[in-house]
Amino acid sequence: MKVTMYNMEGKEVGDIELNDEIFGATVNEHLIYMAVKQHLAARRQGTQKAKTRSEVSGGGRKPWRQKGTGHARQGSIRSPQWRGGGVVFAPVPRDYSFKMNKKEKRAALKGALTDKAQGGKLIVLDELKMEEIRTKDFVKVVDALKIEDKALFVTAEHDANVILSARNLKKVKTALSDAINVYDICNAQTLVLTKDAVAKIEEVYV
């Protein structure tokens, strides 16, 4: 697959050939769904906690005798139906994360990249460099590429100027080529890769 390569001014500077093993793979929607679900599950803190009737303080004595009062029978003032009582099936701290096989993860990532490439939502830049930390300069790049929705910019190397210039833009996220994930790719309407990032992705995943 060949795609047009642009510079930071949004002008065409040539073509780049993408590896079909990565950008022309089979799009398995179920694997992509599972990868996104795993990513979101791993982000959950799992610290929610409520007390059951055995953990709430008080309620050791039977509030009144079993019969003869006209009230319904009660065994404890900390039963779930009482104000201040314990919670039925109370949530407890837990780990929500689950495992996916390495091959499944790789297939999901390739499928997400392929979906962006085939859907015309992939932009390749010859380079992405900032002389200084300046959000206005990054906005100029976004406008030059005619990006209106959420975008994920992927670079090969850590560049503090690029990362900090894009940090204040709500619809822009940056990532390194060796740290991309299916969720970020799917969550962005446009995927922007530098030429070096494409080379690195192909080197790792082929």
SVG drawing of the C-alpha trace seen along z (x, -y; Angstrom):
<svg xmlns="http://www.w3.org/2000/svg" viewBox="-49 -30 64 46">
<polyline fill="none" stroke="black" stroke-width="0.4" points="0.0,0.0 1.3,-3.4 0.3,-6.6 1.2,-10.2 3.7,-11.7 3.3,-15.3 5.5,-17.8 4.6,-20.0 3.2,-22.6 0.7,-20.1 2.4,-19.9 3.0,-16.6 6.6,-15.6 6.4,-12.2 5.0,-8.7 5.8,-6.0 5.1,-2.3 3.6,-0.6 4.2,3.0 1.1,5.1 1.8,7.4 1.0,4.5 -1.1,2.0 -2.8,4.5 -3.7,7.2 -7.0,8.9 -9.2,6.6 -10.6,8.9 -13.2,6.7 -13.6,9.1 -9.9,9.0 -9.9,5.2 -12.9,5.1 -11.1,7.5 -7.9,5.4 -9.8,2.2 -11.7,3.9 -8.5,5.2 -6.9,1.7 -9.9,0.1 -10.2,2.9 -6.5,2.6 -7.0,-1.2 -9.7,-0.5 -8.5,-1.1 -10.8,1.6 -10.7,-0.1 -14.5,-0.3 -15.5,1.1 -18.7,1.2 -19.3,3.0 -21.5,6.1 -23.6,6.7 -20.7,8.6 -18.4,5.6 -20.8,2.8 -20.3,1.8 -23.1,2.5 -26.1,4.7 -24.9,7.5 -28.1,7.6 -31.5,8.6 -33.5,5.3 -36.7,6.8 -38.1,10.2 -39.3,12.5 -43.0,12.4 -45.7,10.3 -44.5,6.8 -46.6,6.2 -43.4,5.5 -41.9,7.8 -39.2,10.1 -35.7,8.7 -32.3,10.2 -30.0,7.2 -30.2,3.4 -27.4,3.8 -29.4,6.0 -29.6,4.6 -33.2,3.3 -32.2,1.1 -30.8,-2.5 -27.1,-2.2 -27.2,1.5 -24.8,3.5 -24.9,3.7 -26.1,6.9 -23.5,8.3 -21.2,5.3 -18.5,4.5 -14.9,5.4 -11.5,4.4 -10.7,6.5 -8.4,6.6 -10.4,6.1 -7.5,6.8 -7.4,10.0 -4.9,11.7 -4.7,11.7 -2.3,13.8 0.6,12.1 -0.5,13.2 -4.0,11.9 -2.7,8.5 -0.4,8.2 -3.3,9.2 -5.5,6.6 -2.9,3.8 -2.3,4.7 -6.0,4.7 -6.4,1.3 -3.6,-0.1 -5.0,1.5 -8.4,0.1 -7.0,-3.5 -4.9,-3.0 -7.8,-1.5 -10.2,-4.1 -8.1,-7.0 -7.5,-8.1 -3.7,-7.6 -1.4,-10.5 2.4,-10.1 4.7,-13.0 8.3,-13.2 9.2,-14.6 7.7,-16.3 10.1,-18.6 9.6,-21.7 12.3,-24.3 10.7,-25.3 7.7,-24.5 4.9,-26.4 1.3,-25.2 0.5,-27.7 3.1,-26.1 1.6,-22.7 -1.9,-24.1 -0.4,-25.3 0.6,-21.7 -2.8,-20.4 -4.5,-23.0 -2.1,-22.4 -3.0,-18.7 -6.7,-19.7 -7.4,-17.6 -10.7,-18.5 -11.3,-15.6 -9.3,-13.7 -5.8,-12.8 -3.0,-10.6 0.5,-11.7 3.1,-8.9 6.9,-9.6 9.8,-7.3 11.9,-9.1 11.0,-11.0 10.8,-14.7 9.9,-16.9 9.2,-19.9 6.6,-18.0 5.0,-16.4 4.7,-19.6 3.5,-21.6 0.7,-19.2 -0.2,-18.7 -2.7,-21.5 -4.7,-20.5 -7.8,-18.5 -8.2,-16.6 -4.5,-15.7 -2.6,-12.9 1.1,-12.0 2.7,-8.6 5.9,-6.7 5.9,-4.1 6.9,-1.4 4.1,-2.4 1.1,-2.6 -2.0,-0.6 -5.3,0.4 -7.4,-1.8 -5.6,-5.1 -5.6,-4.2 -9.4,-3.4 -10.2,-6.4 -8.6,-8.8 -10.3,-9.7 -7.0,-10.4 -3.7,-8.6 -0.5,-10.6 2.8,-8.7 6.2,-10.2 8.3,-8.4 10.6,-7.2 7.7,-5.9 6.5,-3.9 9.9,-2.3 10.1,-1.4 6.6,0.1 7.4,2.2 10.7,3.3 9.0,4.4 5.8,6.0 6.8,7.7"/>
</svg>
